[in-house]
């Protein structure tokens, strides 16, 4: 199963000026993140303090990852980085010789 580091950022142009609406929208998205964590799709999630961005570590198939990210469109943009474990990286290193 593939592992990904996602860097996410809220679209400031889509954030409501009204504090109540902003709070409700943010809470709704965070509940969706919690559901994904409980389902085992995300192994870690964090928000950078004082910023409107953060990170997620996810495992799964690319199509499932894309479907999950689409749920947050157009409010969140993602930068996706597939990552390898130390054992996978060691396999690559050994294949050089």
Buried (B, 14 or more C-beta within 10 A) or exposed (E): EEBBBBBBBBEEEEBEEEEEEEEEBBEEBEEEBEEBBEEEBBEEBEBEEEEBEBBBBBBBEEEEBEEBBEEBEEBBBBEBEEEEEEEEEEEEEEEEE
